Amino acid sequence: MELLSELMKILLAISNSLLYPVLILLIVLVALCFAYTGGILSEYSKRSNNLNNKFNGGHLSGFYEAVNKVLLDHRGNANQCTIKIEKLLQDYETGMAKKLEPTRLLIRIGPMLGLMGTLIPLGPALLGLSAGNMEQLANNLVIAFTSTVVGLLIGGVSLVVTALRRRWYKEDMNDMEYMAE
């Protein structure tokens, strides 16, 4: 019985030591979500301003210029042009995947940290309840529920940002493939 008690104390100490890092990470990730939200609003603004002119001065003008350069550099060699243009498309697709990856991770990490922030203070809350310390119980429950809300907020905002960008990038790929034909 003593061994079990000691093991439980060790696990409780480990769990309690994770509370501050989890709360700090939640705060950092919320700030990051605000930055991603600002980025998506900026990207939306650029896209809506250049909706009719995607390739000529719009958000895909760099691709258009790169394709024109390939066509000029490899005139008469259709096979080489096709290979280079395919490489441009693959590079853009890789860039899109890199840009989507952080928010795709936050979709999972935000709720995971929120759950950790919920469960970690429940141990001390229950200890406070058993000792009749209602203040400790209340403080720990506030931490538990607010971290859940923040974790879900991180996941939800990241999901929306990822879904919007994924749709935009798919449209871009379709437009670039059409233009490359």
C-alpha positions, 0 to 999 in steps of 0.5 A: 500500500505504501508503494502505491501511495508513493507512486500516486504522489510521484504521478501527482507531482509530474501532473502538477508540474505540467500545469504551468507549461500547458497554460503558457502554451495555451496562451502562446497558441491563442496569440498564434491563432490571432496571427493566423487569423490576421494572415487569413484576412490579409490573404482574403483582402489580396485575393478579393482585390485581384479576383478578376486578374489573378495572373496579371498582377494578382496573387498568381502573377509570380507563377505566370511570370515563371511560366513565361520565363520557362517558355522563353528560355526553352523555346522549341523544346516542348518536353523541357518546357513541360518538365519545368512547368510541372516542377513549378506546379509541384513547388507551389503545391509543396509551398501550400502544404508547408503553409497549411501544416502549422494550422493543421497541427493546431487543430489537434494540439489546441484541444489536446492542451485544453484537455490537459489543462482541464484534467491537471487541476482536477487532482488538486481540486479533488484534494481541496474538496476532500479537505473542505477547502472550497477556495482551492476547489473553485480556483482549480475548476476555473482553470480547468474550464477556461483551459478547455474553452481556450483549447477548443477555440484554438482548434476551431480557429485553426480548422477554419483557417486551414479549410479556407486556405485549403480551398483557396490553394486548390482553386489556385492549383486548378487555375495554374494547371489550366493556365499551364496547359 
